């Protein structure tokens, strides 16, 4: 089968972002299964002179590199290259999905994966939000098959568009059980820091975490790993918010072994996001056996407190005024956007090393069983075969 994948920046060691990681994991497995795969990437983010990655053909195309036009301009270029010669065209995200009708007009088979409701993201103004809402409608209307990465998104598509979609989550590959003693030149030791790892954009909630951490009495550090994505002003505001607290460290984006070391050495992982699709960084942190504390949006709770499990853990702790700690069997949560509650939950985790270790091990086992990339790749191939016939 010949498969074209588009709607992302790049794949490979230097690529960052949940969509990019997901397509890297999937496309390389498709190739190992005997399929021919071309991933269309944006030239700025691709490795210089790279035409392939682990058997995946890479085709780099131009884009207009502004916040509003980058994704859609690259999608226009990519779709024009896919109108013949491919059995399936796989488009990612609701922005690029706006153009999913074009290959259908040429008789092509199209699959769209919705990774999140991007129109909810704070960085977009009203006109952009309207366009992205139209893209969401297009993702439910034009493809041969619509795939969503969370049960929350599946419910949204049923209720909003009366559309039966296919749920296929993101996944993880368990890391080797080695231990890193230091995180590069920062000189951080194991269990010496709380980790945040994500893009520095408002909806990831890093400002809430910094606010909470500054009120926390602890000798541990807060390590913030990530770079802005058309959000340089927000990233600068985070540094101003952290100014004067030497415990808060910004590393920029980390890749490869440095990113691996950041996960391995962390005491715990915090994801204070207000919007998610299926948070890949949360799955990754859990795969390293880390106890995670995340905002209580439905997409996060799907991972740490899936359906059929308790959604609240009652644990006595003298510093916790509510008398209970929010979360589930595979992690803890806090009230979204509430810096005071986040500080309370962090204080609890720093005091209860026994529970942090226990939940981390349970989290690792859970994601290994429920979010396996090999099985997920087979589910996508089944969808491709169904639409291609």
Buried (B, 14 or more C-beta within 10 A) or exposed (E): BBBBBBBBBBBBEBBBBBBBBBBBBBBBBBBEEEBBBBBBBBBEBBBEEBEEBEEBBBBBBEBEBEEBEBBBBBBBBBBEBBBEEBBBBBBBBBBBBBBBBBBBEEEBBBBBBBBBBBBBBEBBEEEBBEBBBBBBBBBBBBBBBBBBBBBBBBBBBEEEBEBEBBBBBBBBEBBEEEEBEEBEEBEBEBEBBBBBBBBBBBBBBBBBBBBBBBEBEBEBBBBBBBBBBBBEEBBEBBEEBBEEEEBBBBBEBBEEEBBBBBBBBBBBBBBBBBBBBBBBBBBBBBBBBBBBBBBBBEBBBBBBBBEEEEBEBEBEBEEBEEEEBBBBBBBBBBBBBBBEBBBBBBBBBBBBEEBBEEBBEBBBBBBBEBBBBEEBBBBBBEBBEBBBE
